[in-house]
Amino acid sequence: MSEPQRRGPIPGGPPAARMMMAGGPPEKLEDFKGSTKRLLGLLKPQRVFVAGALAFGAVGVFLSVLGPYLLGHATDVIFEGVIGKMLGQNLPPGVTREQAIEQLRATGQNAQADLLSGVDAVPGRGIDFDRLAEVLMWVAIIYVFAWVFGVLQGRLTTRAVQAAVYDLRQQVEEKLARLPLSYFDKQPRGEVLSRATNDTDNIAQTLQQTFAQLVTALLTIVGVLGMMFWISPLLALIALVTVPVSIWLTTVIGKRSQPQFVAQWKTTGQLNGHIEEMFTGHTLVKVFGRQDEAASVFGGHNDKLYASSFRAQFISGLIQPAMMFISNFNYVLVAVIGGLRVASGTLTLGEVQAFIQYSRQFSQPLTQVASMANLVQSGVASAERVFALLDADEQSPEPAPVALDGVRGRIAFEDVSFRYLPDKPLIENLSLTVEPGQTVAIVGPTGAGKTTLVNLLMRFYDVTGGRITLDGVDIATMPREQLREQIGMVLQDTWLFGGSIAENIGYGAASPSADLVRLAAEAAHVDGFVRMLPDGYDTKIDEEGSNVSAGQKQLITIARAFLAEPSILILDEATSSVDTRTEVLIQRAMATLRTGRTSFVIAHRLSTIRDADVILVMENGSIVEQGDHSSLLASGGAYARLYSAQFAQAVVEVD
């Protein structure tokens, strides 16, 4: 089911944002071998724990493999006792085993003679229970130690895997911090979150469930195979006939299921992206009556996820029953030929019993390895998606910090050019100088480049031509963190995190005191409504800020910027969510705060820009007019047209 077409452009957004809304660029993740190698490389820093797990696993497997061989001796003790007692009933006392064999051959009972020749039975002597107890005691001791080493192996394996995934999560977190804003414009947030959470968790689960089992299974195969050749090379070769068939089946089925696992996790990311988008905008979805459409899109993604998950699990699930069939076939062959070898006296009954156990032990890890194919393929598919995130192009490297001796706030745009897409210029040869302490208002129609201008100043994007300087220093030569420490920014889209109102305001500074938080709140006119709340500044708000109004959220974010005391203020439609009277009060407070600070104000309301020192009118990425409010109105140009169309009524309301 295709996603219904969205209506209308994204106001003020870059072209990449429209790609984001369309679901982002297609992915093709097919490097299974390379991703598997890289996934195992995550365990390299944990080589000590991996080596310890391998050592404990090898000892544990050796002891487990030794157990059936000793049990075979116990079977021989019992069988020899039964045969010896039967011979004692049919032969005269004192007859030795060799004499009994000669008598059987003399009477033509060659089959019985061959069977007796392979058994260390003494005519007349029954089961040696002391010897049987000793063998069983050693078997018990061996299995106990095998269990202990298995536990130690599991502990070290868990330690290595969890440490590796911990490092991977750290890499993802650090990578997200280094990615440019353009990356997030091209990717739905739910898709990025899915890679950072769901796919990472799936990698942890895959490594945890497969690494220890895979190591144990491979060691068991080697150990069991050695014992099988020790007991009977012929039976071992017969058992090995089924191995190429097993490998061929696993390979064929694995190639068919791998693309389905890739599709499964890709569709999971798309579904999470849609859920995150619909949950964030659930109020608007209901307002515009789009519940059915949202449910329809969800159903489409859900159907795709069901189909890909079903195919992936069903196809990969065919491996285990196929392996079980081969294992049972191998068991029949070994049992029949082993029985014939016992009858001929070539092998003892205990040896055949041990070999049959080894045959089962040999088939079991093969089946186990094959059955883990679906987990491995699912994990590698997730690893490919996480590695694609880790390999994404990062923002340009950070230069060394620049010595700034008291930032004055002089901003200069010198022949600046910028484009989101290489073939579509947005800003061309823009020059502008803003003196310290000036308030610059930027107005213009949607898509004129107003927000892009401040994005370039913040270095969310780097210019494609020209340069921007702060007090004569090219900002491209400054670390982004050092630059942004000098700038306070309030966006139209408010962001609050789960915590108290005081904590949200205090986010603008490092460990601010309660008095500083209150002073910032008073300056932004937050203090008045906060004191009316039951818990005051300790009132908890959620991530969406649903327990405060839109205007109150905006005031809190403005107070946060005030507390930071930056040298440069950027206000991008910062008062769009407050009423006219509150906006006037905020403007008076901001007038005081802006003293000595360079300020950029993007707004449409007259009350926001009327008192600005310089008003820039932008159209199509260029400054078409600049001046103060009175001079621009008198010129009768683009600003006057905007004033007549948008601001005349606002003047009446404010005045």
C-alpha positions as MATLAB code, in Angstrom:
seq = 'MSEPQRRGPIPGGPPAARMMMAGGPPEKLEDFKGSTKRLLGLLKPQRVFVAGALAFGAVGVFLSVLGPYLLGHATDVIFEGVIGKMLGQNLPPGVTREQAIEQLRATGQNAQADLLSGVDAVPGRGIDFDRLAEVLMWVAIIYVFAWVFGVLQGRLTTRAVQAAVYDLRQQVEEKLARLPLSYFDKQPRGEVLSRATNDTDNIAQTLQQTFAQLVTALLTIVGVLGMMFWISPLLALIALVTVPVSIWLTTVIGKRSQPQFVAQWKTTGQLNGHIEEMFTGHTLVKVFGRQDEAASVFGGHNDKLYASSFRAQFISGLIQPAMMFISNFNYVLVAVIGGLRVASGTLTLGEVQAFIQYSRQFSQPLTQVASMANLVQSGVASAERVFALLDADEQSPEPAPVALDGVRGRIAFEDVSFRYLPDKPLIENLSLTVEPGQTVAIVGPTGAGKTTLVNLLMRFYDVTGGRITLDGVDIATMPREQLREQIGMVLQDTWLFGGSIAENIGYGAASPSADLVRLAAEAAHVDGFVRMLPDGYDTKIDEEGSNVSAGQKQLITIARAFLAEPSILILDEATSSVDTRTEVLIQRAMATLRTGRTSFVIAHRLSTIRDADVILVMENGSIVEQGDHSSLLASGGAYARLYSAQFAQAVVEVD';
ca = [
       0.000    0.000    0.000;
       1.553    3.270   -1.041;
       1.669    6.235    1.313;
      -0.963    8.894    0.556;
       0.441   12.044   -0.986;
       1.098   14.867    1.454;
      -0.300   18.219    0.503;
       1.692   21.427    0.289;
       5.396   22.268    0.673;
       7.319   22.412    3.900;
       7.421   26.111    4.809;
      10.924   27.507    5.021;
      12.500   24.078    4.934;
      15.385   22.992    2.739;
      14.738   20.692   -0.216;
      16.259   17.836    1.786;
      13.434   18.165    4.273;
      10.955   17.314    1.554;
      12.978   14.181    0.885;
      12.628   13.349    4.570;
       8.872   13.612    4.441;
       8.827   11.357    1.406;
      10.587    8.645    3.383;
      14.242    9.359    2.615;
      16.519    7.906   -0.032;
      16.346    4.177   -0.787;
      18.805    1.843    0.891;
      20.645   -1.153   -0.463;
      22.331   -3.224    2.219;
      23.850   -6.380    0.792;
      27.450   -6.712    2.071;
      26.779   -9.729    4.257;
      30.366  -10.956    4.372;
      31.884   -7.551    5.080;
      29.278   -6.695    7.699;
      29.756  -10.053    9.431;
      33.502   -9.483    9.619;
      32.975   -5.987   10.937;
      30.414   -7.221   13.449;
      32.886   -9.751   14.838;
      35.461   -6.953   14.906;
      33.407   -5.324   17.649;
      34.705   -8.049   19.976;
      38.361   -7.248   19.263;
      38.786   -4.858   22.233;
      37.424   -7.645   24.449;
      39.992  -10.158   23.229;
      41.031  -11.128   26.768;
      37.494  -12.142   27.715;
      36.978  -13.796   24.326;
      40.187  -15.799   24.759;
      39.116  -16.816   28.276;
      35.687  -17.868   26.993;
      37.336  -19.926   24.242;
      39.701  -21.590   26.729;
      36.938  -22.460   29.199;
      34.731  -23.568   26.346;
      37.456  -25.832   24.944;
      38.007  -27.506   28.344;
      34.274  -27.866   28.914;
      33.730  -29.376   25.476;
      36.682  -31.756   25.939;
      35.186  -33.036   29.184;
      31.717  -33.324   27.642;
      33.147  -35.255   24.704;
      35.008  -37.582   27.045;
      31.801  -38.499   28.875;
      30.195  -40.771   26.223;
      33.480  -42.641   25.783;
      33.555  -43.469   29.503;
      29.861  -44.396   29.430;
      30.747  -46.777   26.642;
      33.187  -48.437   29.068;
      30.368  -48.745   31.594;
      28.216  -50.441   28.951;
      31.086  -52.811   28.161;
      31.438  -53.706   31.865;
      27.753  -54.606   32.025;
      27.783  -56.464   28.698;
      30.933  -58.373   29.621;
      29.374  -59.398   32.932;
      26.198  -60.643   31.213;
      28.162  -62.581   28.589;
      30.523  -64.036   31.216;
      27.629  -65.244   33.329;
      25.944  -66.864   30.287;
      29.194  -68.593   29.326;
      29.599  -69.899   32.857;
      26.189  -71.553   32.623;
      26.967  -73.286   29.285;
      30.642  -74.213   29.748;
      32.502  -76.282   32.328;
      34.173  -74.420   35.200;
      37.704  -73.141   34.574;
      37.285  -72.618   30.822;
      39.030  -69.456   29.678;
      37.721  -66.946   27.165;
      40.172  -68.121   24.487;
      39.143  -71.740   24.999;
      35.497  -70.759   24.740;
      36.183  -69.010   21.405;
      37.987  -72.131   20.048;
      35.081  -74.403   21.062;
      32.559  -72.108   19.352;
      34.580  -72.107   16.139;
      35.016  -75.865   16.328;
      31.255  -76.311   16.485;
      30.702  -73.883   13.554;
      29.373  -71.030   15.654;
      31.680  -68.454   14.039;
      29.320  -65.479   14.556;
      29.170  -66.127   18.300;
      32.944  -66.635   18.339;
      33.491  -63.284   16.551;
      31.171  -61.532   19.027;
      33.001  -63.074   22.029;
      36.400  -62.151   20.587;
      35.459  -58.465   20.814;
      34.363  -58.750   24.468;
      36.674  -58.990   27.484;
      34.377  -61.479   29.227;
      35.476  -64.135   31.728;
      33.278  -67.249   31.711;
      31.487  -67.611   35.010;
      32.139  -64.034   36.215;
      29.194  -61.615   36.364;
      29.078  -57.814   36.375;
      32.005  -56.145   38.119;
      30.028  -53.559   40.106;
      33.132  -52.044   41.704;
      34.596  -51.288   38.299;
      31.193  -50.059   37.079;
      30.860  -47.707   40.069;
      34.356  -46.342   39.457;
      33.581  -45.593   35.806;
      30.261  -43.936   36.654;
      31.954  -41.862   39.378;
      34.459  -40.516   36.852;
      31.624  -39.786   34.430;
      29.805  -37.766   37.128;
      32.981  -35.846   38.022;
      33.656  -35.059   34.359;
      30.121  -33.792   33.729;
      30.203  -31.610   36.869;
      33.467  -29.977   35.759;
      32.101  -29.605   32.237;
      29.127  -27.722   33.709;
      31.436  -25.482   35.777;
      33.560  -24.580   32.763;
      30.398  -23.990   30.742;
      29.177  -21.494   33.356;
      32.535  -19.705   33.330;
      32.462  -19.595   29.530;
      28.943  -18.121   29.586;
      29.948  -15.433   32.078;
      32.984  -14.337   30.066;
      30.994  -14.432   26.841;
      28.272  -12.231   28.349;
      30.922   -9.826   29.620;
      32.581   -9.581   26.200;
      29.338   -9.186   24.241;
      27.780   -6.604   26.535;
      31.003   -4.585   26.622;
      31.186   -4.684   22.813;
      27.574   -3.520   22.439;
      28.195   -0.842   25.080;
      31.055    0.468   22.934;
      28.831    0.290   19.845;
      26.137    2.379   21.530;
      28.809    4.889   22.499;
      29.985    5.045   18.886;
      26.420    5.616   17.676;
      25.839    8.375   20.238;
      29.109   10.105   19.347;
      28.382    9.687   15.630;
      24.974   11.347   15.992;
      26.727   14.319   17.579;
      29.130   14.583   14.623;
      26.542   14.273   11.859;
      25.583   17.452   10.026;
      22.080   18.838   10.139;
      21.643   17.862    6.487;
      21.755   14.176    7.455;
      18.763   14.554    9.760;
      16.956   16.537    7.064;
      17.173   13.488    4.816;
      16.234   10.843    7.393;
      12.967   10.476    9.335;
      13.634   10.731   13.060;
      11.936    7.391   13.685;
      14.319    5.737   11.214;
      17.361    7.160   12.994;
      15.939    6.143   16.372;
      15.265    2.632   15.074;
      18.901    2.224   14.059;
      20.167    3.586   17.368;
      17.831    1.447   19.512;
      16.071   -1.485   17.817;
      18.940   -2.465   15.535;
      21.532   -2.079   18.281;
      19.445   -4.213   20.642;
      19.061   -6.838   17.929;
      22.850   -6.932   17.479;
      23.264   -7.466   21.233;
      20.711  -10.265   21.216;
      22.330  -11.925   18.196;
      25.835  -11.832   19.644;
      24.649  -13.006   23.048;
      22.633  -15.935   21.712;
      24.969  -17.069   18.967;
      28.539  -16.351   20.058;
      28.734  -18.789   22.992;
      26.601  -21.398   21.236;
      28.568  -21.067   18.024;
      31.923  -21.449   19.782;
      30.664  -24.435   21.769;
      29.141  -26.003   18.676;
      32.333  -25.655   16.606;
      34.523  -27.001   19.411;
      32.081  -29.867   19.916;
      32.207  -30.720   16.213;
      36.014  -30.853   16.296;
      36.164  -32.856   19.545;
      33.436  -35.303   18.581;
      34.917  -35.826   15.139;
      38.276  -36.674   16.721;
      36.669  -39.257   19.029;
      34.667  -40.740   16.157;
      37.836  -41.329   14.136;
      39.511  -42.717   17.261;
      36.752  -45.292   17.695;
      36.068  -46.193   14.056;
      37.417  -44.393   10.966;
      34.869  -46.235    8.805;
      31.851  -45.074   10.813;
      33.356  -41.564   11.028;
      33.595  -41.350    7.232;
      29.990  -42.544    6.936;
      28.903  -39.821    9.378;
      30.856  -37.197    7.399;
      28.969  -37.988    4.195;
      26.037  -35.931    5.450;
      28.132  -32.798    6.191;
      28.393  -31.479    2.597;
      24.646  -31.989    2.195;
      24.027  -30.009    5.397;
      26.320  -27.161    4.299;
      24.681  -27.026    0.867;
      21.179  -26.885    2.340;
      22.155  -24.170    4.838;
      23.764  -22.069    2.106;
      20.831  -22.351   -0.282;
      18.228  -21.524    2.354;
      20.370  -18.757    3.857;
      20.723  -16.952    0.519;
      16.959  -16.921    0.137;
      16.239  -15.663    3.662;
      18.924  -12.949    3.934;
      17.125  -10.365    1.701;
      13.974  -10.897    3.743;
      15.784  -10.020    6.983;
      17.143   -6.857    5.350;
      13.605   -5.949    4.272;
      12.284   -6.777    7.748;
      14.545   -4.318    9.563;
      14.242   -1.648    6.897;
      10.444   -1.847    7.154;
      10.733   -1.757   10.954;
      12.549    1.578   10.635;
       9.856    2.932    8.299;
       7.103    1.817   10.655;
       8.835    3.422   13.640;
       9.287    6.624   11.644;
       5.569    6.750   10.847;
       4.574    6.015   14.468;
       6.911    8.704   15.799;
       5.590   11.216   13.262;
       1.942   10.452   13.985;
       2.444   10.424   17.760;
       4.262   13.766   17.724;
       1.489   15.341   15.645;
      -1.439   13.355   17.051;
      -3.374   16.530   17.886;
      -3.190   17.798   14.302;
      -4.047   14.352   12.969;
      -7.278   14.476   14.946;
      -7.982   18.135   14.122;
      -7.803   17.482   10.383;
      -9.588   14.153   10.623;
      -6.661   12.157    9.282;
      -6.982    9.214   11.690;
      -8.172    6.879    8.938;
      -5.404    7.973    6.597;
      -2.764    7.581    9.346;
      -4.190    4.141   10.190;
      -4.129    3.234    6.499;
      -0.449    4.195    6.157;
       0.321    2.297    9.375;
      -1.540   -0.714    8.005;
       0.523   -0.586    4.823;
       3.822   -0.515    6.730;
       2.528   -3.181    9.113;
       1.522   -5.445    6.217;
       4.981   -5.066    4.676;
       6.622   -5.845    8.006;
       4.399   -8.897    8.504;
       5.142  -10.182    5.000;
       8.924   -9.706    5.219;
       9.104  -11.083    8.782;
       6.992  -14.113    7.866;
       9.118  -14.886    4.809;
      12.367  -14.372    6.715;
      11.389  -16.579    9.651;
       9.671  -19.246    7.564;
      12.468  -19.642    5.036;
      15.224  -19.648    7.656;
      13.098  -21.975    9.791;
      13.301  -24.631    7.068;
      16.922  -25.239    8.006;
      16.301  -27.039   11.292;
      13.794  -29.666   10.064;
      16.021  -30.329    7.042;
      18.991  -30.829    9.333;
      16.972  -33.078   11.616;
      16.056  -35.282    8.661;
      19.715  -35.582    7.668;
      20.654  -36.294   11.284;
      18.109  -39.101   11.564;
      19.286  -40.587    8.282;
      22.859  -40.487    9.551;
      21.736  -42.126   12.825;
      20.181  -45.055   10.963;
      23.325  -45.627    8.908;
      25.586  -45.592   11.971;
      23.288  -47.881   13.982;
      23.022  -50.503   11.230;
      26.692  -50.588   10.260;
      27.788  -50.302   13.902;
      25.639  -53.298   14.809;
      27.270  -55.335   12.057;
      30.709  -54.310   13.337;
      29.808  -55.475   16.866;
      28.582  -58.787   15.508;
      31.866  -59.237   13.671;
      33.841  -58.470   16.817;
      35.515  -55.419   15.268;
      33.910  -53.080   17.799;
      32.526  -53.530   21.265;
      28.943  -52.728   22.124;
      30.133  -49.852   24.334;
      32.149  -48.382   21.491;
      29.147  -48.484   19.165;
      26.987  -46.971   21.884;
      29.558  -44.201   22.388;
      29.789  -43.681   18.637;
      26.007  -43.370   18.324;
      26.091  -40.764   21.081;
      28.907  -38.982   19.275;
      26.905  -39.188   16.079;
      24.055  -37.437   17.825;
      26.473  -34.948   19.378;
      27.994  -34.365   15.950;
      24.627  -33.770   14.303;
      23.313  -31.624   17.140;
      25.878  -28.785   16.803;
      25.504  -28.892   13.021;
      21.744  -28.508   13.472;
      22.358  -25.861   16.123;
      24.661  -23.877   13.844;
      22.170  -24.143   11.011;
      19.250  -23.107   13.213;
      21.196  -20.038   14.301;
      21.317  -18.881   10.694;
      18.138  -16.840   11.068;
      19.503  -15.100   14.156;
      22.820  -14.406   12.453;
      21.153  -13.072    9.304;
      18.832  -10.865   11.346;
      21.754   -9.547   13.377;
      23.892   -8.878   10.304;
      20.984   -7.052    8.651;
      20.748   -4.802   11.722;
      24.533   -4.422   11.785;
      24.510   -3.227    8.173;
      21.994   -0.540    9.075;
      23.992    0.601   12.111;
      27.247    0.560   10.155;
      25.585    2.640    7.422;
      24.837    5.219   10.119;
      28.399    5.060   11.452;
      29.791    5.446    7.916;
      27.624    8.477    7.032;
      29.517   11.614    6.009;
      30.321   13.744    9.015;
      30.515   17.490    9.338;
      33.908   18.996    8.581;
      36.603   18.379   11.227;
      36.804   20.833   14.082;
      39.788   23.221   14.027;
      41.766   24.205   17.084;
      40.120   26.754   19.416;
      40.659   30.381   18.457;
      41.790   32.970   20.985;
      38.887   35.393   21.508;
      39.635   38.352   23.732;
      36.156   39.436   24.783;
      33.571   38.879   22.051;
      32.086   42.193   20.892;
      29.609   40.655   18.450;
      30.534   42.200   15.101;
      29.151   39.901   12.391;
      30.117   40.218    8.725;
      28.794   38.206    5.770;
      31.338   38.604    2.953;
      30.130   37.505   -0.500;
      28.376   34.512    1.056;
      26.847   31.899   -1.246;
      24.966   28.790   -0.227;
      22.876   26.045   -1.787;
      21.175   22.975   -0.319;
      21.393   21.175   -3.669;
      24.370   21.662   -6.005;
      22.248   22.762   -8.959;
      19.866   25.044   -7.038;
      21.498   28.175   -5.570;
      19.653   29.795   -2.674;
      21.951   32.584   -1.491;
      24.376   34.250   -3.917;
      27.070   36.851   -3.091;
      25.360   38.170    0.046;
      27.292   40.824    1.979;
      26.195   42.272    5.287;
      27.885   43.871    8.296;
      26.235   43.979   11.720;
      27.895   46.157   14.327;
      28.122   45.125   17.996;
      24.922   45.757   19.925;
      22.754   46.204   16.843;
      19.383   44.491   16.530;
      18.840   43.164   13.030;
      15.370   42.108   11.959;
      15.031   39.784    8.979;
      11.728   39.674    7.102;
      10.555   38.247    3.826;
       8.265   35.683    2.302;
       8.481   31.968    3.106;
      11.522   30.361    1.467;
      13.386   33.659    1.102;
      16.356   32.327    3.110;
      15.765   33.995    6.505;
      16.286   30.894    8.630;
      19.059   29.714    6.319;
      20.941   32.906    7.112;
      21.042   32.209   10.843;
      21.711   28.495   10.196;
      24.873   29.576    8.396;
      25.793   31.852   11.287;
      25.338   28.938   13.731;
      27.298   26.667   11.345;
      24.458   24.180   11.140;
      25.480   24.368    7.477;
      28.760   25.602    6.032;
      28.800   28.239    3.321;
      29.586   27.134   -0.213;
      31.228   30.458   -1.061;
      32.540   33.524    0.760;
      32.899   33.652    4.520;
      31.264   34.783    7.762;
      33.349   36.486   10.432;
      32.855   37.139   14.144;
      34.939   40.095   15.302;
      37.056   39.620   12.185;
      37.638   35.886   12.758;
      36.336   33.487   10.112;
      33.826   31.264   11.931;
      34.918   28.337    9.734;
      38.246   28.430   11.602;
      36.479   28.156   14.980;
      35.218   24.961   16.620;
      31.428   24.854   16.421;
      31.143   24.500   20.185;
      33.250   27.597   20.771;
      31.146   29.554   18.268;
      27.822   28.422   19.676;
      28.891   29.269   23.224;
      28.673   32.899   22.129;
      25.161   32.553   20.679;
      21.784   32.135   22.311;
      18.982   30.894   20.079;
      15.231   30.669   20.562;
      13.302   28.794   17.901;
       9.672   28.858   16.893;
       9.503   25.123   17.647;
       9.888   24.887   21.405;
      11.789   22.004   22.969;
      11.335   20.955   26.580;
      12.614   17.812   28.262;
      11.076   15.746   31.026;
      11.898   17.511   34.285;
      10.999   20.525   36.387;
      10.464   24.029   35.059;
      13.583   25.152   36.940;
      15.646   22.419   35.269;
      14.360   23.397   31.824;
      15.255   27.063   32.381;
      18.604   26.092   33.900;
      19.494   24.134   30.749;
      20.869   27.401   29.363;
      23.776   27.541   31.818;
      26.094   25.215   33.712;
      24.776   24.591   37.271;
      22.892   27.871   37.703;
      21.674   28.907   41.141;
      17.983   29.137   41.983;
      18.295   32.931   42.140;
      19.687   33.141   38.606;
      16.908   30.889   37.332;
      14.315   33.095   39.001;
      15.873   36.298   37.613;
      15.797   34.862   34.074;
      12.211   33.760   34.621;
      11.234   37.228   35.798;
      12.903   38.833   32.768;
      10.964   36.538   30.425;
       7.709   36.954   32.394;
       7.715   33.278   33.357;
       7.770   33.935   37.097;
       4.169   35.149   37.192;
       2.471   32.003   35.924;
       4.981   29.628   37.555;
       4.149   30.960   41.027;
       0.514   30.119   40.385;
       1.344   26.440   39.873;
       1.031   24.106   42.905;
       4.714   23.128   42.914;
       6.081   26.386   41.494;
       9.466   25.971   39.837;
       9.501   22.294   40.856;
       6.462   21.568   38.675;
       7.247   18.592   36.444;
       6.582   18.835   32.725;
       6.829   16.069   30.164;
       8.842   16.034   26.941;
       5.940   17.483   24.963;
       5.166   20.114   27.586;
       1.524   19.083   27.455;
       0.761   20.425   30.948;
       1.667   24.021   30.015;
       0.303   26.159   27.191;
       2.120   26.834   23.930;
       2.818   30.423   24.958;
       4.146   29.345   28.357;
       6.468   26.848   26.668;
       7.778   29.662   24.476;
       8.379   31.865   27.520;
      10.320   29.074   29.237;
      12.607   28.656   26.224;
      13.166   32.427   26.104;
      14.079   32.426   29.807;
      16.522   29.615   29.050;
      18.240   31.795   26.443;
      18.317   34.771   28.839;
      20.081   32.673   31.475;
      22.859   31.755   29.026;
      23.834   35.465   28.722;
      25.192   35.077   25.175;
      27.030   37.737   23.192;
      24.715   37.163   20.218;
      20.973   36.508   20.301;
      19.037   34.745   17.531;
      15.263   34.812   17.801;
      13.566   32.796   15.052;
       9.852   33.597   15.388;
      10.480   33.391   19.129;
       7.264   35.165   20.139;
       4.925   33.550   17.641;
       3.073   31.550   20.305;
       2.335   34.352   22.802;
      -0.473   36.843   22.837;
       0.031   40.453   21.744;
       0.185   41.928   25.250;
       2.680   39.337   26.492;
       4.731   39.917   23.371;
       4.968   43.621   24.115;
       6.151   42.844   27.656;
       8.724   40.410   26.307;
       9.981   42.981   23.831;
      10.570   45.476   26.657;
      12.520   42.861   28.616;
      14.467   41.868   25.537;
      15.315   45.479   24.816;
      17.160   45.570   28.124;
      18.800   42.203   27.581;
      19.924   43.141   24.077;
      21.944   46.072   25.376;
      25.510   45.447   24.299;
      24.519   42.281   22.417;
      24.141   41.697   18.701;
      20.681   40.337   17.945;
      19.065   38.722   14.924;
      15.280   38.606   14.931;
      13.263   36.647   12.378;
       9.619   37.576   12.676;
       6.521   38.709   10.863;
       4.834   40.734   13.596;
       5.431   44.461   13.523;
       5.827   44.618   17.289;
       8.914   42.409   16.984;
      10.789   44.310   14.311;
       9.527   47.902   14.479;
      12.250   49.047   16.912;
      15.097   47.134   15.254;
      18.225   49.095   14.333;
      18.340   47.497   10.892;
      15.611   45.651    9.011;
      16.672   43.332    6.198;
      14.127   42.388    3.553;
      15.059   39.119    1.835;
      13.682   37.642   -1.356;
      15.068   34.566   -3.118;
      18.185   34.467   -0.952;
      19.140   38.104   -1.504;
      18.767   41.250    0.584;
      16.587   43.520   -1.535;
      16.183   46.280    1.052;
      17.676   47.347    4.351;
      17.118   50.242    6.723;
      15.048   51.151    9.744;
      11.272   50.907   10.001;
      10.502   54.518    9.057;
      12.876   54.784    6.114;
      11.727   51.505    4.607;
       8.078   52.516    4.881;
       8.865   55.843    3.267;
      10.661   54.166    0.356;
       7.475   52.348   -0.642;
       9.345   49.194   -1.677;
       9.167   45.512   -0.704;
       8.987   46.263    3.036;
       6.134   48.685    2.555;
       4.239   46.018    0.622;
       4.820   43.484    3.401;
       3.735   46.070    5.953;
       0.519   46.787    4.130;
      -0.254   43.101    3.637;
       0.772   41.700    7.017;
       1.486   44.298    9.675;
      -1.066   47.107    9.369;
      -3.700   45.282   11.428;
      -1.061   44.269   14.014;
      -0.210   47.952   14.573;
      -3.845   48.716   15.312;
      -4.046   45.827   17.806;
      -0.844   46.764   19.646;
      -1.464   50.498   19.738;
];
